[in-house]
Amino acid sequence: MIYITGDTHRNFDRIYDFCEDLGDTTTDDVLVILGDVGINFFGDYPEADDYVLKAELAELPIALLCIHGNHEMRPESISTYEETEWRGGVVYWEPEFPNLIFAKDGEIYDLEGKRCIAIGGADSIDKFKRVRGIDWWDDEQPSDEIKFRVEERLEKENWRVDVVFSHTCPFQYQPRETFLFNIDDRYVDKSTEEWLDKIEEKLTYSEWYCGHYHTDGRDNNIIFMFTDFRDL
């Protein structure tokens, strides 16, 4: 089975409860977390990142497929991560924690017969109070190279997939009711959302799941996930 939920930000209580309630799962089952997972919140600093937390998560009877958010370092920049083939695409993983998997942007995975593309990243509205290179990184949003890779892959698919997993959402679908009153939205970099708008206009898909906004709801085929769980 494939399940989906939103940002966890290093708090996995609901993940533990969910797996306990499910009962009969294995690492052939997958839980997609739509970014801001938090297990690489301190980047390439093993003494700061919570090794015990990763070890606990590795004991879960399920595989975690993590989309890159804006509150974690990109796994390709962390020395302990390797690339490997998984479900028809490339992922990043650490051999010591084999069920903690990070999606590579632009890769398509076969999940229960559905072709699912991963597109991570977003702008951090709280970066002014975080430390560059320690708990905030300049490459939190997709680079031109990543955008090219995503578009090139979709071109090969004739702009058709079954499902999109992203951290943020296309610009036109932003849930403005979740915007923080103390943050001037004019100074938030929306270039990723604007790019996703262009992707969404061209793409034929069934469902698009995203996190980032800490809300649960739906707008047409765009599904926002936070604390809810869904089956794919």
Secondary structure, 3 states (H helix, E strand, C coil): CEEEECCCCCCCHHHHHHHHHHCCCCCCCEEEECCCCCCCCCCCCCCCCCHHHHHHHCCCCCEEEECCCCCCCCHHHCCCCEEEEECCEEEEEECCEEEEEEECCCCEEEECCEEEEEECCCCCCCHHHCCECCCECCCCCCCHHHHHHHHHHHHHCCCECCEEEECCCCHHHCCHHHCCCCCCHHHCCCHHHHHHHHHHHHCECCEEEECCCCCCEEECCEEECCCCCEEC
